[in-house]
């Protein structure tokens, strides 16, 4: 299922996307947060063995990034989480906010989630600003949450969006 935002198209990942996404993930401004792509990582996203639904982010027919979601289906804790990256050239243009809003709408309206989470590095100011514009709110800092590509631990920021807050970030 393709998902259309104001400017972006989110479409299911294909094998043809792997070389472009690999090149994007190797860009310093992306690899800083995501690390270098691991062998076979995108193939796992294609066949669903990683437990995520992955989409290419397109603008004007060009793949500029990846957005994915995972779902917790335990009825007591049901929610979905989102992750994404954009090429360096696509950053700072509002495309990330559009992609997150589009995916959030799909997860709430089509997948029936009442709560969404996203967890950028606590010092990734641009990502945090993007998610706040999409309506996400800061919940708290998760200390030494993730190991960076260089091996050091860093803090993550837990952010969430409730279904009834979905359109609150629409103006930013």
Residue, then its C-alpha position, 0 to 999 in steps of 0.5 A: x500500500x502506497x501512502x501519500x503525504x503532502x510532498x512525499x510518497x511512502x511505498x513498500x520497500x523493494x529490492x531495487x531500493x537497496x543500492x540507493x538506501x545503502x548509499x544514503x545510509x553511508x552518508x556521514x549525516x545519516x551514518x552518524x545516527x544509524x551506523x553503516x548498513x549491515x550486510x543483509x539488513x535491507x533484505x531482512x526488511x523485505x521479507x519481514x523477518x526483522x518484524x518491521x514494515x519498511x517503506x522507501x520515502x520518495x520525492x518527485x520519483x527519487x528515493x530519499x530515505x527510509x521509514x519503517x514501523x514495528x508493532x507491539x500487539x500485546x493487548x495490554x501494551x499495543x502501540x507502534x514505533x517509527x524509525x526513519x532516515x533521510x538523505x543529507x540533501x533531503x534534510x531540513x526541507x520538511x520532508x521528514x515531518x511530512x513522512x512522519x505525519x503520513x506514517x502516523x496517520x496510517x498507523x492510527x487510521x488504518x492499523x488502529x493504534x492509539x499510541x505511537x512512539x519514536x526514539x531519537x538520540x537525545x542530542x539529535x536536535x534536528x530529528x527531535x524538532x521534526x518529530x515535535x512538528x509532527x505532533x510527538x511530545x517528549x516523554x523522557x530520557x532513556x539513559x545510555x539507551x543506544x550504542x553509537x557506531x563508534x561503540x559509545x553509549x548515548x541517551x535516547x529521547x522517548x517521544x510519543x503521539x496519542x491518536x487524539x493528538x494526531x493533527x496537533x502538529x499539522x501547522x508546523 
